[in-house]
Amino acid sequence: MLPCRINHYHLVLAYSLILHVQDWLNSVSSKQASYHAVAQYYQGMVSKESKEFGEEIARLKVGCLLTLLVVVHLEQEMWDVYCQR
């Protein structure tokens, strides 16, 4: 077989690598959003202690939105896995 020709094995391998990379990126982006949500919560608590209540509320709202984003994303992933079975 010539080295420049691509056989079916190489195509399947490339496709599976792409799928794994997409799964990894989805997982990493969910973790990143959840860490940002936790960071916003703790910074909101710091704002509360320094009596900056407007900033506290804003940070807690952002944290809630990020948490909601993670939950929706994870539910979609679970649904996709369920549908693939």
C-alpha positions in Angstrom: 0.0 0.0 0.0 1.3 3.4 -0.9 1.9 5.7 2.1 0.1 8.6 0.5 -3.2 6.6 0.2 -5.7 6.8 3.0 -7.6 3.6 3.7 -10.8 3.1 5.7 -8.9 2.5 8.9 -7.3 5.9 8.8 -10.6 7.6 8.1 -12.3 5.8 11.1 -9.3 6.6 13.3 -9.4 10.3 12.3 -13.2 10.5 12.9 -12.9 8.9 16.3 -10.2 11.3 17.3 -12.3 14.2 16.2 -15.2 12.9 18.3 -12.9 12.4 21.4 -11.6 15.9 21.0 -15.1 17.3 20.8 -16.1 15.4 23.9 -13.0 16.6 25.7 -13.7 20.3 24.7 -17.3 20.0 25.9 -16.1 18.6 29.2 -13.4 21.3 29.7 -15.8 24.1 28.8 -18.4 22.8 31.4 -15.7 22.6 34.0 -14.5 26.1 33.1 -18.0 27.6 33.5 -18.5 25.8 36.8 -15.2 27.1 38.1 -16.1 30.6 37.0 -19.5 30.3 38.8 -17.7 29.3 42.0 -15.3 32.2 41.6 -18.2 34.6 41.2 -19.8 33.3 44.3 -16.7 33.8 46.4 -16.1 37.2 45.0 -19.7 38.0 45.8 -19.1 37.0 49.4 -16.0 39.3 49.5 -18.2 42.1 48.1 -20.8 41.4 50.8 -18.2 41.7 53.5 -17.0 45.1 52.1 -20.6 46.2 51.9 -20.6 46.6 48.2 -24.1 45.1 47.8 -24.6 46.0 44.1 -21.5 44.2 43.1 -22.5 41.3 45.3 -25.8 40.9 43.6 -24.3 41.3 40.1 -21.7 38.6 40.9 -24.3 36.2 42.3 -26.5 36.7 39.2 -23.5 35.9 36.9 -22.7 32.9 39.1 -26.3 31.7 38.8 -26.3 32.1 35.0 -23.1 30.2 34.6 -24.4 27.4 36.8 -27.6 27.2 34.7 -25.4 27.1 31.6 -23.5 24.1 33.0 -26.7 22.3 34.0 -28.3 22.8 30.6 -25.1 21.7 28.8 -24.8 18.5 31.0 -28.5 17.7 30.4 -28.0 18.0 26.7 -24.9 15.7 26.9 -26.9 13.1 28.9 -29.7 13.3 26.3 -27.3 12.8 23.4 -25.7 9.8 25.1 -29.1 8.3 25.8 -30.2 8.8 22.2 -27.1 7.1 20.9 -27.9 3.8 22.7 
